[in-house]
Amino acid sequence: MESESESGAAADTPPLETLSFHGDEEIIEVVELDPGPPDPADDLAQEMEDVDFEEEEEEEEGNEEGWVLEPQEGVVGSMEGPDDSEVTFALHSASVFCVSLDPKTNTLAVTGGEDDKAFVWRLSDGELLFECAGHKDSVTCAGFSHDSTLVATGDMSGLLKVWQVDTKEEVWSFEAGDLEWMEWHPRAPVLLAGTADGNTWMWKVPNGDCKTFQGPNCPATCGRVLPDGKRAVVGYEDGTIRIWDLKQGNPIHVLKGTEGHQGPLTCVATNQDGSLVLTGSVDCQAKLVSATTGKVVGVFRPETVASQPNLGEGEESESNSVESLGFCSVMPLAAVGYLDGTLAIYDLSTQTLRHQCQHQSGIVQLLWEAGTAVVYTCSLDGIVRLWDARTGRLLTDYRGHTAEILDFALSKDASLVVTTSGDHKAKVFCVQRPDR
């Protein structure tokens, strides 16, 4: 493994003091990330209190045509069956690629789709609050800021827009390169995104102060801000993994060659305290990395792939890949979802496969329920499934889409699952919690 510490900061920049956003001719010091205990990242939000947004207000007006409570006829797709959903949002006119819930109240959703549109709407009744207008390409990324006052949308061409939720007004926009991923900072109005030119961008919103983290000359395919708010892990198309210092602007650790992946990265995740990073790739491997040392401490592969040593690299990449992964919050378990439909539950303590649960079609995404050992999966067959990771048993499933599910989100109390699909719909499912 190779670790590089390429210092991108000026020699006189005080270490671990500020996030520095580089303008055309100067460096603007904007936020203080590490003033001291007990939680240094909390002060990042305090330093940004000049970005003053009023609390979100309930909106009574809306377009009731944006939701229906019964299945609709003539929906695109071939899957038929019962509809277990409570609300269906039907304003999109093409595949709906992404969904995110507001973290403060879990009452609002933002969805983006192939129709170049994004909408903010209410989960309880599907009422449209406002359209995030102005995109001219498929909206593939959307999300609320940590305090739910802002919502960001990004399309494939790299146009990003931010809206103030309570006023429904656009407050910021930027055109970057072709967009690969986008994520809000967990503590402050700071937006990060990865683009096809290998750059990771960071903006303070809404004033637009900007900083870039230059990766290899290939797309930055996935990324995640670590829980401390001071580092981010980014995966690249060439298989490398970088852990960036967001204050200094330099990579703390670089994993490449045999330490990295042998194919493009598809997803990354961190555990609750940010000590471990899990990365997934089209090479079918999931790598467990120490965020502190930058060393690979575990490698996971599904048994079905590991039992085929003569499979060619190109053939392997075409037949299977890691699509989603995540850590359990209450047990030392990690889940990895594969394109061949395998859900693998790994024991981190022994680094062994604990359970292997098979879907009839590829897994698109997985999410752990907070505070339990229950993992949710959505797949290309249009079904949401709940699995008990302790036993590997299927608890229940939810149906209603007539095409593949492309993204889903889970409310904090695990009472709602919100899905988006190739059938042009987003759906809200009320989750019946069995006695666990």
N, C-alpha and C positions, 0 to 999 in steps of 0.2 A: 504494500500500500504506500502511496506517496501522499504526503501532506505538504501543501504549499501555503505560505502566508505571504501572498503578494500584496504588499502595502500600497493601497491606492490613495492614502491620505497624505496630506502635506506633513512635513517633518515636525512642524510646530503645532500641529493639531493636538489638543490635550486628549489623551487616550480615555476611552470609556466615559466621555462627557456629553457629547451631543451627536444628534443626527445632523449631518451637513448636507444640504441640498445644493448642488452645483448649478449655477446659472451660466449664461454665456460668458460673463466676464468676472464673476465673483462667486465666493462661497458664502451662502447665507445660513447662519446658525439658527435653527428654528425650534428644536425641541430638546429638552434635557431628559435623557433616559435613565441615568443611573446616579441620582443624588444620594442614595444610601438606603439602608434598611428601613422598614421591614420588607417592602416590595418595591424595588427600583422602578419596575415598569409602570407602577401606578402613577408616578410623577410625570410620565410622558403625557398622560391625559391632562394632568393639572397644568402643564406648561402650554397646553393648547386650548385653554379656556377662553381665549380671545375669539375662537370660532364658536359663536354663541347661537345655538339653535333652540327655539322654543320646543316644549314638549309636544309630542304628537297629539293631535286632536282627533276626536271621532268625526268622521265625515258621514253625513246622512245622504248626500246626493250620490247618484251612481247610475250605471246603465244595467238594468236588471236583465237585459238580453244577454249579458255576459255569463249567465249561469243557468243551469237547469238541474232539477232534482230527479229526473228520470232519464234513462238511456235514450239516446237520439238515434233515429233511423238514418240510414244512408251514410254512416260513418266509415271513413276509409279504414280498411283492414279486413282480415279474414277470420279473426278469432271471435267466437260467439259464446255466450254463456251468461251467467248471472252478473248483476252489477251490485257489488257490495258497498259502493261509495255513497257518501251522504250528500256531497256537492260536486257538481261538474262545472268547470269553468271552460266556456266554449267560444271565446272571442278570437282565438288564434285560427288562422286559415291554413296552416301547414304544421309540420312536426314541431313539437315543443321540446326544446333541447335542455333547458335548465330551469331550476326552481330554487328559491331560498326563502326562509322564513325570517321575520324580524326577530332579533334575539331578545329584545326587551319584553315584549308582550306575547310573542308567538300568536298574534292575531292576524297578521298580514303576510301575504306571499307576493313575490315578484317572479314572473315567468318570462322567458325569452324564447323566440322560435325562428324557424326557417322563413317565416313571413316577414322578416326584418322588423319585427315588433316586440316590444316588452310592455307588460302591464303590471301595475300594482293593484292587488285586489284583496278583499276581506275573506278569510277562511270560513267564517260562520255561515255566510249566505252567498258567497261568490260575487259580491257586489264590487264592481269596478270603481277604484278610487281615481286612478289617472293612468294615461298611457305615457310611456317614456318614448316620446316621438323623436324622429330625426335620424334613425339608423337606416342605412342603405345596403346592409348585408345581414346575413343570419346572426341573430343575437345568441351567442353561445355562452356568455358569462353574465351573471346577475347576482347581486347580494346587497344586504343591508349593512351599514356601519355598526360598530359595537353597541352604540346607544340607540339604534333604530331611527335616528334623525335624518340619515342620508341613505339613498339607495343608488347603487352604481350599476350601469349596464354596459356591456362591451360586445362589439360584433366582430366577425371574422376578419374584417379589413383592418381592424385596429382602432376604430373609433370608440372612445370611452366617454360616457356621459354620467354626471352625478346630479341627482335631484334632491331637493329638500322635501321631505315627506309631508310635513304639515302644510306647506304652502303650495306644493305640487309644482314648484318652479325649478327649472334647470339652473344649477349654480356653477357648473364647471364642465368643460369638455376638453379632450385632447386626442390627437391622432398619432398613434404609435405605429409600429410595424404590425404585420399579421399577428393577431392575438392567439396565444396558446392557453393562458390561464389568467385568473384575476382573483385577488383576495384582499379583504380589508384587514388592517392591523387590529389585533384583539383589544387594544386599550385606547386608541386614539384615531382621529379622522385622517388616517394615512392609508393610501391605497397602493397596492403592489400588483404588478402584472408581468407576465413573461411573454416574449414575442419570438417570432420565427428567426430573427437575426441573432438570437442568442442572448439578448439583453434582458435583464430584469429591471423594471422601472419602479420607482417609488415617488409618490407625490403627496404633498400635504394639500388637503382639500378644505376649502375651495380656492385658496390663493395660488395653488399650482406650483409651489416650489418643488423642484425636481432633482432626483438623483438617480444615476444608472449604475448597474453592476454588470460589467461586461464579462460574459461567459465565452465558451468556445464558439467557433464560427458555425453554429448549428442551432436549431430551435431549442429554447428553454421550455420543455414540454410539460413540466408540472412544478409546483412549488407550494410551500407552506411556511407561514410565520411560526416560529417556535413560541411556546407559551410565555417565555420571559419577555417577549416583545423586542428583544435586542438582536436576535439572529433569525435567519430564514434558511431553509434547505431547498435547493433547486435541483431538479433533474433535467438532463439534456438528452438530445437525440443520439449523441455519440456514446451514450452509456455512462457518462461521468456524473458525479454527484458533487455539489459544492454546498458547504455550509458557510453562509455569508455573515459577516459582522455588519449590521445595518448602520452602525454609528461610524465606523472607520471606513466602510466601503470596500473592504478587502475580504477574500475568502479565508476563513479560519482553517478549514479542512477541504481538501480535494481528493476524491476517490476516483481513480481511473485505472485502466488496464484490467488486471485480474481482480483488483479490489472493487472496481466499478461493475457495471453491467455489460453484457455482450450484445446489447441491442438498445433501442430507444426506451427511456423510462416512460411509464404510463401513469404512475401515481406515487404519492408519498404520504406518510402519516407520522404523527408523533404521539407519544404517550402523554399522560396528564401533566407530569412534571417536566417534560421536555428532555429527559435524560436519554431517551431512545428514539431513533428514527427508523421507520420501516419503509423500504423502497420497493417498487414493483416494476417489471419490465416485460417487453415482448420476448425476452429470453426465458420466460417462465420461472425466473427466480425472484424470490422476495428476500431482500438482505436486511438484516438487523444491524444497525450502526449505532455506536455510542456517540452521542452528540458532543460529549466532553472531549474524548480522545480522537474521534474521527476514525476509529477502527471498526472493521466488520466483526461483529461478535456472534453472528449466526447467519446461516443461509438455508432457506426453505424451498423445497420443490415438491410438487404433487407426486405421489408414488407412481401414478400412471405414466408420467413423463420420465421420471428417474429410471423406470424399468425398461426404457428404450434407448440404450446408450448409443446405438448405431444410427439414430435419427439425425439427419443432416441439419445444420444450423438453420438454413433457409426454410426447410420443410417444417422444422419445429416452430419457427416463428409464425408460419402461416397457420399451423394447426392449433396453436394455443398461445395464450399470453396472460399475464396478470392484469386484471382490469380494475381491481379495487382492493383495499386492505385497511385494517384498523386495529386498535388496541382495546381490549376490555378494560373497564375502569375499576372493577372489583376483584378480578382474578388475574393471575399472570398468564393471560391468553391473548393470542393474536389471531385474526381471521384474514384469510386471503381468498379472493374470488377470482376464478379463472374463466376465460372465454369458452372453454369446453363444458362449462356448467358445474365445475367442481367448487364446492365451498370447503376449504381446509381450515380446521381449527388446530393451531399449534400451541403446545405448552412451552412458554418461554423459559421456565425453570430448567426443564430437561431438554429443550429444543427438539422435541419429538412431535410427530403428528398424533393428535389426540382423537380427532374425528374427521371423517371425510363424508360430506353430504352432497348428493348428486342432484342437479337440476336437469330438466329435459332440454334446456337451451342455455345459451351463454349468460353469465352473470354480468350485469352492467355496473352495479354499484352495491356496496354493503355499508351498513351503519350499525354501530353498537348502541343499544339502549343504555342511557346513563344509569348507573347504580345497580345494574343487573348483569347477568351473563347471557342475555338474549341478544342475538344478532339478526338484523333485518337484511334481506336481499331483494333486489328487483332484477328481473331478467328479460330476455328477449321474447319470452312467451307471454309477456304482459301481466305477470302475476307478482305480487309482493308476498314474501314468505317470512315467517318468524321461526327462528331456530333456537333451541336450548343448547348453548355451547357446552354445558356440563355433560349432557348425555348424547348430543348429536341428533336429538329428536326434533322433528318438525312439529311446532306448536299449532300453527294455523296459517292460512293463506287468505289473501284478499284479491278479488278479481273484479273486472269491470272494463278494462281497456280492451280495445279490439285490434291493437297493434303493440309493438314492443314498447316497454317502458325505457325511457332514455335518461331519466334522472329522478331522484326523489329526496325528500327531506322529512325529518322526524322532529316533532315538537319536543320541548325539553321534558315535559312530564310524560312523554310517550303515549299521549292520548290521541294524537293525530298523525297520520302519514299522508303526505302530499306528493303526488306523482305527476310526471309529465310523460307524454307518449307520442309516438308516430301517428296516432289517430287524431291529432290536432287538439287533443283535450288535456286539461289538467284536472285531477280528481283529488278529493279529500276523503280519506277513510278514517272512521272512528275505530280505534283499536280497543278491542276487548281484552283487558289484562287478565290472563288466567292467574290462579293462585300459584305463585312461584316461591 
